[in-house]
Amino acid sequence: MKQYEHSGWKVVETDDSRQIIVNNKTGAQYERLFESVPRAISVGGWISLIKQANQLLERPKQAYMRRAVRVLAMLAELHKAGFQRLRFHTQDRGIGLRLYITTVDKMQRDHGAIMTSNEGSVLYVSGMKDQYFDWTDAATDNARQLASKFMIRFPELVEQGRGLDFPYAGWFQYMLGLAERGYFPIVYSEYTLTGGPYIDLTDAPDEVKLLKPPGGEGNR
């Protein structure tokens, strides 16, 4: 058995081809087998992956933000159903979060998250709480159930969003992963309008960045 320290972690290599590391600060222990698989990743690389894996379990602390993330997850379900021309725009005006669902033809050509017009869009505001879009029968719905109701209740908008847009849908999945960890995208706030290459993320550390999505088909 071999033991050593690595960047605040205790590393133990056993005689039966196991490697165990312990976080000295939290006491959390992790294990991997490497008898039949070459160790192509270093201990430092493994630790980095463990940190990322733990981040997958994080969620927004505020209830209003978790509900907004559920609306984004609903939109992801609509994308999976083939309506990838549906897009979103977010605003934080200091008194609550506003989340618009619209179509690609209402988004700027040089910034796919900024609307040229909110005509025909559907709005969710954080003040609605779990009465999504002022519905009274969706408080306990998951994202897929919300998507089903959305398709039925806003058929014109959904039909306009029919079509595949893999570059945007791929960007959206990455963005949703950040939002689910508490790094929610804010395109417009009371003080700033995202016009550069990145979109503001709430509570995100400096190293976490979100590039703007592919452009839309609006008039500007």
C-alpha positions as CSV (number, residue, x, y, z in Angstrom):
1,M,0.0,0.0,0.0
2,K,1.2,3.4,-0.9
3,Q,0.0,6.7,0.6
4,Y,0.8,10.3,-0.3
5,E,-0.6,13.9,-0.4
6,H,-1.8,15.7,-3.5
7,S,-3.1,19.3,-3.4
8,G,-5.0,18.9,-0.1
9,W,-6.1,15.3,-0.9
10,K,-4.9,12.1,0.6
11,V,-4.1,9.4,-2.0
12,V,-4.0,5.7,-1.2
13,E,-3.0,3.1,-3.7
14,T,-3.8,-0.4,-2.4
15,D,-2.4,-3.8,-3.3
16,D,-5.6,-4.9,-5.0
17,S,-5.4,-2.3,-7.8
18,R,-7.6,0.3,-6.1
19,Q,-6.9,4.0,-5.8
20,I,-8.6,5.9,-3.1
21,I,-8.5,9.7,-2.5
22,V,-9.9,11.6,0.5
23,N,-10.6,15.3,0.6
24,N,-8.7,16.4,3.7
25,K,-11.1,19.3,4.2
26,T,-14.5,17.5,3.9
27,G,-13.5,13.9,4.6
28,A,-15.3,12.8,1.4
29,Q,-13.8,9.6,-0.1
30,Y,-13.7,8.5,-3.7
31,E,-12.4,5.2,-5.3
32,R,-11.5,4.0,-8.7
33,L,-10.2,0.6,-10.0
34,F,-7.4,0.5,-12.5
35,E,-6.5,-3.2,-12.7
36,S,-7.8,-3.6,-16.3
37,V,-7.9,0.0,-17.5
38,P,-4.6,1.9,-18.0
39,R,-4.5,5.1,-15.9
40,A,-4.7,7.5,-18.7
41,I,-5.7,10.3,-16.3
42,S,-3.5,11.6,-13.5
43,V,-4.5,12.0,-9.9
44,G,-4.8,15.8,-10.5
45,G,-7.1,15.2,-13.5
46,W,-9.2,12.8,-11.5
47,I,-9.6,15.3,-8.7
48,S,-10.7,17.9,-11.3
49,L,-13.3,15.5,-12.6
50,I,-14.6,14.8,-9.1
51,K,-15.1,18.5,-8.5
52,Q,-17.0,18.8,-11.8
53,A,-19.1,15.7,-10.9
54,N,-20.0,17.3,-7.6
55,Q,-21.0,20.5,-9.4
56,L,-23.6,18.5,-11.3
57,L,-25.4,18.0,-8.0
58,E,-25.7,21.7,-7.3
59,R,-28.9,23.6,-7.8
60,P,-30.0,27.2,-7.5
61,K,-30.5,28.3,-3.9
62,Q,-33.5,30.5,-4.6
63,A,-36.9,29.0,-5.3
64,Y,-37.8,31.6,-7.9
65,M,-34.6,30.7,-9.8
66,R,-35.3,27.0,-9.6
67,R,-38.7,27.6,-11.2
68,A,-37.2,29.7,-14.0
69,V,-34.8,26.9,-14.7
70,R,-37.7,24.5,-14.9
71,V,-39.1,26.8,-17.7
72,L,-35.8,26.6,-19.5
73,A,-35.9,22.8,-19.1
74,M,-39.4,22.8,-20.6
75,L,-37.9,24.6,-23.6
76,A,-35.3,21.9,-23.9
77,E,-38.0,19.3,-24.0
78,L,-39.6,21.2,-26.9
79,H,-36.3,21.3,-28.7
80,K,-36.0,17.5,-28.3
81,A,-39.5,17.2,-29.8
82,G,-38.3,19.0,-33.0
83,F,-39.1,22.7,-32.2
84,Q,-35.6,24.0,-32.1
85,R,-36.5,27.3,-33.7
86,L,-38.0,28.3,-30.3
87,R,-35.7,30.6,-28.4
88,F,-35.7,32.6,-25.1
89,H,-34.8,36.0,-23.7
90,T,-34.3,36.9,-20.1
91,Q,-34.6,40.2,-18.2
92,D,-33.9,41.1,-14.6
93,R,-35.4,44.5,-13.9
94,G,-34.7,44.5,-10.2
95,I,-38.2,43.5,-9.1
96,G,-38.3,40.1,-10.7
97,L,-37.2,37.9,-13.4
98,R,-38.8,37.9,-16.9
99,L,-38.4,35.0,-19.3
100,Y,-39.7,35.3,-22.8
101,I,-40.2,32.3,-25.1
102,T,-40.3,33.3,-28.8
103,T,-39.0,32.2,-32.2
104,V,-35.7,32.6,-34.1
105,D,-37.2,35.3,-36.4
106,K,-37.7,37.6,-33.4
107,M,-34.0,37.5,-32.4
108,Q,-31.1,39.7,-33.5
109,R,-28.9,38.4,-36.3
110,D,-25.7,39.2,-34.5
111,H,-27.0,38.0,-31.0
112,G,-29.3,35.1,-30.7
113,A,-30.5,35.9,-27.2
114,I,-31.6,39.5,-27.8
115,M,-35.1,40.1,-29.1
116,T,-35.9,42.5,-31.9
117,S,-39.6,42.3,-31.0
118,N,-41.6,40.6,-28.3
119,E,-44.7,40.3,-30.5
120,G,-46.2,36.9,-30.3
121,S,-44.0,35.8,-27.5
122,V,-45.1,34.1,-24.3
123,L,-43.9,35.5,-21.0
124,Y,-43.1,33.9,-17.6
125,V,-42.4,36.2,-14.7
126,S,-41.0,35.1,-11.4
127,G,-44.0,36.6,-9.6
128,M,-46.2,33.8,-11.1
129,K,-44.2,31.4,-8.9
130,D,-45.4,27.8,-9.7
131,Q,-48.4,29.0,-11.6
132,Y,-46.4,28.9,-14.8
133,F,-47.8,31.2,-17.5
134,D,-50.7,31.9,-15.1
135,W,-51.8,28.2,-15.3
136,T,-53.5,26.8,-12.1
137,D,-52.9,23.2,-12.9
138,A,-49.1,22.9,-13.3
139,A,-47.6,23.6,-9.8
140,T,-46.1,20.1,-9.5
141,D,-45.4,19.5,-13.2
142,N,-42.0,18.5,-14.4
143,A,-40.3,19.9,-17.5
144,R,-41.8,17.4,-19.9
145,Q,-45.3,17.9,-18.5
146,L,-45.0,21.6,-18.8
147,A,-43.8,21.2,-22.4
148,S,-46.8,19.1,-23.2
149,K,-49.2,21.7,-21.8
150,F,-47.2,24.5,-23.6
151,M,-47.7,22.7,-27.0
152,I,-51.4,22.4,-26.5
153,R,-52.0,25.9,-25.1
154,F,-49.7,27.9,-27.4
155,P,-50.0,26.0,-30.6
156,E,-49.3,28.9,-32.9
157,L,-46.0,29.8,-31.3
158,V,-44.9,26.2,-31.0
159,E,-45.7,25.6,-34.7
160,Q,-43.7,28.6,-35.7
161,G,-40.8,27.1,-33.8
162,R,-40.9,23.8,-35.7
163,G,-37.6,22.9,-37.3
164,L,-34.1,21.7,-36.4
165,D,-31.3,24.1,-35.4
166,F,-28.5,21.9,-34.0
167,P,-26.0,24.7,-33.3
168,Y,-28.5,26.6,-31.2
169,A,-29.9,23.4,-29.5
170,G,-26.4,22.4,-28.6
171,W,-25.6,25.8,-27.1
172,F,-28.9,25.7,-25.2
173,Q,-28.0,22.3,-23.6
174,Y,-24.7,23.7,-22.4
175,M,-26.4,26.9,-21.1
176,L,-29.1,24.8,-19.3
177,G,-26.4,22.8,-17.5
178,L,-25.0,26.1,-16.2
179,A,-28.4,27.3,-15.2
180,E,-29.2,24.1,-13.3
181,R,-26.1,24.7,-11.2
182,G,-27.3,28.2,-10.3
183,Y,-25.5,30.2,-13.0
184,F,-28.6,31.7,-14.6
185,P,-28.3,33.6,-17.9
186,I,-29.4,37.2,-17.8
187,V,-29.5,38.9,-21.2
188,Y,-30.9,42.3,-20.0
189,S,-30.8,43.8,-16.5
190,E,-31.7,47.1,-15.1
191,Y,-28.1,48.2,-15.5
192,T,-26.7,46.3,-18.4
193,L,-27.6,44.8,-21.8
194,T,-25.5,42.0,-23.0
195,G,-24.1,43.1,-26.3
196,G,-20.6,41.6,-26.2
197,P,-19.5,38.0,-26.8
198,Y,-20.6,36.7,-23.4
199,I,-23.9,36.5,-21.5
200,D,-24.0,37.5,-17.8
201,L,-24.5,34.5,-15.4
202,T,-25.8,35.0,-11.9
203,D,-23.4,34.0,-9.1
204,A,-20.9,32.4,-11.6
205,P,-17.2,32.4,-10.7
206,D,-14.9,34.3,-13.1
207,E,-13.8,31.2,-14.9
208,V,-17.3,30.2,-15.9
209,K,-18.3,31.9,-19.2
210,L,-21.2,31.6,-21.6
211,L,-20.7,32.7,-25.1
212,K,-23.7,34.3,-26.9
213,P,-25.8,31.8,-28.9
214,P,-25.9,31.7,-32.7
215,G,-27.7,34.7,-34.3
216,G,-31.4,34.9,-35.1
217,E,-33.3,35.9,-38.2
218,G,-34.7,39.2,-37.0
219,N,-34.5,42.5,-38.9
220,R,-31.3,43.6,-37.1
